[in-house]
Every structure is written in C-alpha cells, then in structure tokens.
C-alpha cells in the first residue's frame, strides 16, 4: 500500500504506474486537483501545504507502508534579484515544510504497519546553488537535510528513508524550462527508486549529471561554482 504525492502529472504519474506494474495492492494518488489523476491509483485530494488535507490523507491512507513525497514547486526565482520573496516562501512551504508535514503525519502509520519506507524526491540542486533558481535550490538543500535527519529519527521503527536526486526529468515542466538539455525519463527514475527500496539503499543518484555533481562536492568552489558564475554573468550581459 503506497501513497504518492504530486501524482497528477509527470514523475508522480510514473511512480503510480510503476507501482501498479510491480503489483502494489493499493495505490493512493495524492494531488491538489484529483481530477488530474488518470490510470491506476485512487485519487486523494492532497495539498501538502494544507494541514487539514495532510491529516485527512493520513486518516484515509492508514494502511500505507510506503510514502513517496514527490510533490514539489519551482518558481525560477533568484535569491536577491526576484521581485519579492513570494517564490522563496512558496518553495519552502511546499518542498521543505510540506515534505516535513507528510513525514510527521505518516511516521506513526508506517511504524504501525511494520516500518515501511519514505521516498523524498530531491534534486541535483540539493548539492549546489544556481541563482537562476536559487530559492528552489535552497528549499531542496533544506529537504535533503530533512531527509537525512528523518532517516536517523525513524531508524528505531525500521522505516527506510530514501533521498532521490535527479537533474532534468523528461516531463512537461522540464521541457518548458530546459529545452533540448539532456533529460532522464520519469519511468527510469521510478524504476531506480523502487529498485533502491528493494535493495535497502538510502540514496538514488538518478542520472550522470547528478552523480558527477555529487562527486565534486569536496571541491565545489573550485569545480562547480566557476561555471555557475560564468553562466550567471552571461545572462546578465
């Protein structure tokens, strides 16, 4: 029994479809607009920033053994250059606080059902900041930290916590934002994630770019940020 948030489109749909193909008995498909849920999955109204809807989902999905925190928001806001802090606030509310709310609501449910697993959909920009989507990266870095902390807190109850990092995924949103840049298929991401759960892994680095960026973290100021700086300055000219 699984609940996937942000299941109305893109990667969320791929998660639901892959769970169905792997024989999941019950799949709850959470979405702000449940009418967007097509194919397998039981539609569940769920805005992760709404405490009442989170609580209602926890009551309805009390048999869940897997929570996939896929719901996310990107506003393409720089940190200083954005016209206001509205984008940054919305991203923190959804990507960090929304994920935290879901983890808090479902931790006791997973414990009661034998431990289970939580999957948090993160990003390659959990690892570095690009000013073009600076506040999104900050929210994903916070969500990465959250993921590592929740893993430690829930180890005693046998809950596996998996952090999934990826670059551009071939969804409608990414095609609009990234044009012809290389993208990984959502089906590939979903398969990697559920394979990781079966293997007992705690992290998925879904594509070559993400694996490369993660490998550069010890030398990030020398090997990551000069290229980011050059790209940012090119935009400004």
N, C-alpha and C positions, 0 to 999 in steps of 0.2 A: 504494500500500500504506500503510495507516494503522493506528495503534493509538490507541484511545480508552480512557482510564482512567475508572473510575466509570461503566461502561456498563450496569450492571444496572438502572437506572431513570432516570426524569426526563430531565434535559438530556442525559445520556450516551446514552440510547436515541435521542434526537432527533439527536444528532451521527451516530450509526451509521446511522440511517435516511437522513439527508440525504446522507451519503457514498455509500450504496448507490444512491440516486436519481441521483446525479451520475456514476455509473459507476465507482466505485473498484473496482479489480481484486480486492483483498484487504483485508478489514477485520477487525482483531483487536479484540475487545470485552473489555477487562480489567475484572474485577470480583472483589471479595472472595469472593462466592458466585457462581460461574459458572453455576449453575442459574437465576439470575435473568435471564440473557441470553436474550432471545427475539427472533425475527425475524432479520434479516440480522446477520452478524458471527460470527466464530469465537471461542467463549468461551476466555478465557485467565485462569487463576487469578492474581489480582494484588491484593495489599495493598501500597500504595506505601510503607508504613512498615516492610515486611519486606525486608531487603537480599537475602535468598535468592530471594524471589519476583521482585524487581526484576531481579536478574541472570538468572533463568530466563526472564523475559519478553523481555529483551534478546537472549538466545540464540534464542528461538523466533521473534521478530519481526525477525530480522536483515535482512529485505528492506524494512523500513519507510522511507518517505520523509516521513511526517507523524506527529507525536506530538501528541495532544490531551490535555493534562493537565487533566482535568475532575474527578477525584476530590477530594472536599473534606469537611470536617466542621465543623458548627456546634453548640456546646453551650449557647448562650444564657447565657454566664457574664459577669457584670460583673467588673471588674478587681479591686476591693477587696472588694466585697460577696459574691462567690462563697464557698461554704463551704470550698473548698480550691482549690489551683492545678491540680487534675487536668484540668479542662476546658481551661485555657490550654495545658497541656503537650500534650494530645491534639491540639488545633488546630494548634499549631506543628509537631508531629510529622507531621501529615497535610498541612496546607495549605502549609507552608513547606519543611520538610525532605523530605517525600515528593516534592514537585514538584522540588526540587533533585536528589534521588536519580535521578529519572526523566530529567531533563535531562542529568545526568552520564553515565548509562548509555547514552543514545541519541545523544549528540552525535557519537561516533565512527561510529556506524551511519549517521546522516544524512550525515556527511561522505563516507563510502564510497559512499553512494548518490546523490551529486550535490548535496548541500546540504540540500534539503528544507525542512521548516518545523516549528516548535514552536508550539502554541497553549496559553497558560496561562489558565485560567478564573479570573478575579479577581472583583471585586465593587465596587459603589458605595462600600462602606465601606473600600475601599483608600484612599479620599480623605479620610475623616473618621471620628471615633470616636463611636459611640453606646454609652453604658455598658450598655444592655440586652444587647448582645452585644459588649462591649468587647474581650475577648480574641480573638474571631473577627476583629474589625476589625484588631487589631494583627497577627494572623497574615497577613491579606490585604495589609496595608501592606507587610509583610516580603516577601510573594510578589510584589508589584508591583515592589519594589526589585530582587528577584532577577531578575524578567523583564527589566528594563532592563539589568541587568548581563550576563545571559546573552546578550542581543542583541548587545552590544558584543563579548563574548568570541568569539562564533561567526560574526561578520561575515566573517572571513577565509575561512571554509569555505563561504560562500554560504548559510547557514541563516537563513531568515526567522523571526523570533520575534514573535508577535502576543500582546498583552495584551488580554483581553476583560473589560470592566467592565459589570455589569448590576445593576439593583435586584432587585425580586421577580420571579422567573420562575414561570410557572404550572405548578408541579409539586406533587405531594402534600405535600412538606415545606413549601413556601411557603404552600399553602392552610391548613395547620395553624397556621403561625406568624403569617401576615399577614391571615387572614380575608378581608375584602372589599376590601383595599387593591388599587390598580391593579397588574396584573401583565402581563408580556410573555410571549408564548408561546415555549416551547422551540424550536419549529420556526423561528420568526422569528429567534431568536438564532443557531441553527445556520446558517441561510441567510446572515445577515450575516457570520458568521465566515468561511465558505468563499468568499464574495464578496470579503472583505478579503484573503484569501490570494491569490486570483487577481489582485487589483489591486495587490499588493505593499505593502499597508498594514501598519503596525506596531501599531495600536490600534483597538479597536472599543468605542464607547460605545453600548450596545445600546438604550437607552430614553431617553425625555425627561428623567426624573428624574436619571439618571446624567450626561447631557450638561449639565444645569443645575448639578449639584453640582460637576462638573469646572470649569465656567466661574467658579465662586465661589471657587476656591482662593486667588487673590491676596488676597481679603478674608474668609477663612474665619472669623476670630474675630469679625468684625462681622456676617456674613451667614449663617453656618451655625450656629455654636455657641449663640447666644442661644435659638433654637428648640429645640435639643437639650437645653439646660439646663432650659428650661421644661417640656419633656415628661418629663424625668427627675424633676424636683421634683414634678410632678403624680402620678407613680407612687408617690412616697414618702409622699404625704399620704393 
